[in-house]
């Protein structure tokens, strides 16, 4: 078996070797002493494990030194007779006392049931053993009073992990406190005890049953919000396992109901905000999206005298959607499409009303496409060139045509450069993924696009989902989320379908919408949030969290050109 190497300092190793138990105060009146309780709790030691010898042969690594020369045996720093077992969270174990989880009668059965549930094989174990050391503080200020070795056997193979800077919280003072509580109660004399390290509790068994003794208070702040009795777990008292579990499950139920009440109050204050359930229902319904607005045109007769039979379907479709009009019965499919013509096609396809002016010095108001160009500029889809011009009569390049089309669909990438790459690479990658360029064959992205190729790009855009955005309350994280989602296809929208979210065609427009919603959120829901934070001790933010989680979907795969 390969040795598992884990960093541990020589200072810690020396401290472990010097550690010894100095004894505990004995309770004069009770029937259990702190020393006896400690003996019971720390009796399940590593030397009793069938894997002890193999664990002790594993190696650790001294920090800052060469691995091969400076690794040493775990057995050199861990005394297996002093390394006692501790279990993680009491509730993870005690929930197996419940009837629907096997109805364990004692801690041994419950621990075994938990290990079986977690690991999946009763022959496998997962146990952490602690060795106390003199308290130390590392460079980060973290306190350490133990070294632990995690022993896990899975499918007959042994895995160990040596950890430094560990804390084992149950100390002499707490054993004293537990003994005092037991002696003042009528639960009987413990015959077994169990340390639950992560929840800072002690479990004990007597002839009257199984009990939990917490050394740290666990508040239930949600009960205050609900105005009900809380499920707080107090110190200075002993709980039966059933009492403890009832409080833990009650506190969890209180949290769920409190979050639901918070969602209800925010929803009432600002109805436009969706709940997480409403958003999930939308996402589920939109899984089947997409459409086929093209197939019915296959085989139709050309409407333009200069269009081939193989080009007729796409040009006929674009004519029906009023995207192209041709001139004198001609479409001129192989001519380069100008930037002005592209602006006109896009505005017609996406039903964007022309503006009064273009807003560019080289596009006078008398220019036939000035209104279309101005409309796209107002939408944030086009910005022109660095010198402020638009150059309407220049040919549009494939990469420019792709970017404008993607932006109008709501596919903006300023926040996703890390995933797709900067313009034009990112836009072209996405265009390929969603099928916008499937009919173009091999093309130079910086070259002029033809009119027939532009028709194919726009035809495929018709069958792509529009990306919209909506705000919803994330009850789990207590925040307002701004979510991008795939909505209905453009052709479905043009045929009377309704969008679920709000359609933003640029990152600037999305940010503006987020700012508006954020302001409205604070104005309408600020008091609700303040109440939540005050009563639960929470820190719910009034900021909006931007997300982009839409899934890129492919356009209808039917080829637009057949010759």
C-alpha positions, 0 to 999 in steps of 0.5 A: 500500500502506498504511504499517505504523506501529510504535512506535520511540524516537528514541533507538534511531533515533539509536543505529542510525545510529551503529552500525558494525562495529569488526572481530574478532580473527583466529584465527592457526592456523585456516582460518576467522576470526571476521571471515570467519564474521561476514561469511558469517552476516550477508551476507544483507542487506535490500538484496538483497531484492526488497522492500527499496525498499518496506520502507524506505518503510514508516513507524514512529511515535515514542511519545507523539507524534501519529501523523500528524505524527511518523511517519517512514520505516523507511529513515531508521533502517535501513541495508539494507546492515547489516540482516542476516537471521536465522532463528527456531529451528534445529530448525524449519529443520533438521527439513526435512533429514529424508527424510520432510520433503523431504530438504533437502540444505542450509540454503537448501533447508531454509529455503525448505521451512520458509517454504513449509510455514509460508506456503503459497506459494513466492513468499512469504517471511517473514524478519526482518532485524536491525540492531545498535545500542549496547546500551540498557536500557528502563524495564522493565530489558530489554536491547536491542542490535538493531532488527529489521524483519520482512518478510512477503509473503503472496499478493503483498502486503507486510507489515512490522513494525518492532521495538525492544528486540530482542536478537541474541545472536550477538556478536563473542565468540561468532563467536570461539568458533565460529571456534575450534571449527571450526578445531579440528575436521575439518569443513572451511572454512565457505562459508555461515553462518546465524544462528538467533536464537531458539535462539541457534545458528549454522548453517554449511555446508562441503564436508563437510556442514551443522552446528549450533553452539549458544551456549546449553546446552539441558538434557534434564531428563526423561532423569534422571527416566527414568534414561537417557542424556539429549538435552542439547545442549551448548555448546563442540561442533559437531553435524551436523544429524542429530546435532542433530535426533536430540538434539532429537527424543530430548529430546522423546520423553524428555519424552513418556515421562517425562510418561507415567511420571508419570501412571502413578505418580500413577494407581497412587497414586490410581486414582480420578484419571483420565488425560487419555485416559480423560477424553477418551474419556468426553467423546467417548462423552457427545457423543450424550447426551440421551434421550426419556422423553416421546414414549410418553405422547403420546395417552394418556388423562388420569388426572385428571378436571380435565386436558385431553387436551393436558395428559395426556401430561405429567401422566401422565409425572409420575405414572409417575415419582411426581412428582405424586400429585393429590388425589381424582382431581384435579390442579388444573393451573392452581393456583399450586404452593407452595414446599412442593409444589415441594420435594416434586416435586423430591425425588421426581424426583431421588430425594432421601430426606427428612430428619427436620426442615426446619431452618426456624422456620416449617416445624415437623416436623409439616408434611407437606413438612418432610422434603422441605424439609430435604433440599433445604436439606441439599443446598444447593439452597434457603437460605430468605429473609433472615429465615431463613424458608422460607414453605412455603405461598407460591407458588413463582415461575418463577425460583425453580423454574428455579433449584432445578431447574438446581441439582439437575441440577448447573448452578450459576452462581456461577463463571459470572456473567460469562457468564450474569449474576446470579440470576435473569437468568443462570438464566433465560437458561440455562433458555431455552438448554436448553429448560426453559421452552419450554412456558411461552410468555410469562411473568413470571419473578417471578410464581407458577408453575402446577402444570401449568407446573411439571410441564412444567419437570420433564418437560424436566429428565428428558431433560437431561444431569446435570452431574457432576465428575471429577478428572484429571491434565493431563499437559501442564500437570502439574496435577490438573484438576477438570472438569465434564462432561455425563453421562447424562440424569436419565431414563437414570439413573433407568432404571439408567444409571451416572454417570461423574463425581461429581454435585454439586448446588451450588458449595459441594458441589463445593468440598467435593469438590475439597478432599477430593480435593486432600487425598487427592491430596497424601497419596497423590501428594505423594512422586511430585510431589516426585520429579518436581520434583527430577529434572526441575527442574519446579514441579508444583503439588499444588493442584487446578485448578477448571474448568467446561467442560460444554456446555449441551445442549437437552432433548428438543424434543417439546412437552409441551402440545398445547392 
